[in-house]
């Protein structure tokens, strides 16, 4: 064997420590990018979840107008209890324009919690809009109450934790499989 042939065989010689370092490097790289991706997905899902709760609170505020105006607590209680049937909703409070509680319902739920506050305004007709805007000059004159919706973000946090742990397990299995293939195949091919 000449010097150049010996040098070429050394160049392509398999090294277990080198393969191990490469596997560890690949694994950490994959986990880092995967966790970053999971965090992006979590932000998107959390944003959509918060938008959904905000929409439901706005819808409740619109539907509460009549009950607040005529002081119909049974109607307001029915609206609040329907909202409370949603999985992540922990509490609903409807108050008048002075902040007095008209209806308050809640259920036991684990936190952490966030709250959405929506103002309930008097619907405007063309005639009422003109004289109200002359008197007050702002939309606050139309304020007849508020709707406070408290919701748990525990479910969304649990979902993100499950996504991260599943990703790490999948990355570990796939990286282990890749390490097995890349350590077995070169050894098998080098023996030929």
C-alpha angles and dihedrals in degrees: 000000000000127000093257093051091049091048092050092051090051090051093059098037115131118242123197094201090050092049091048092051090049092050092050091047092049092047094051090046093051093046092049093052092041094052089048089053092047090051090053090050090047091053091050094047092045091050092050090046092052091047090052092051090046091052092049091050091049090049091050090050091053092048093047095061097091094043091051093047096052096031093240102164095177090059091047092046090052091051092047094047091050089053090048090059089074112102099240100036111107102174146359127201126182118194135180124242091276092054096253112147114246097173132004123177130166143163135211111269137150118253169221094139138198129192133218118202119198127182119228113220131191109255111248126233119191093257096045093046093061099051095039092052090049092052100044108014091214142065091252089082087066093054109119101162150326138253119211117192119189117197137178121241091192092101094053091046091051090050091053092049091051091049091052095047092047091050093051091050092048091047090049093050094045093045090048090051091049091049090050092050094045094047097042099042099052091046090049092047094044091057093059 
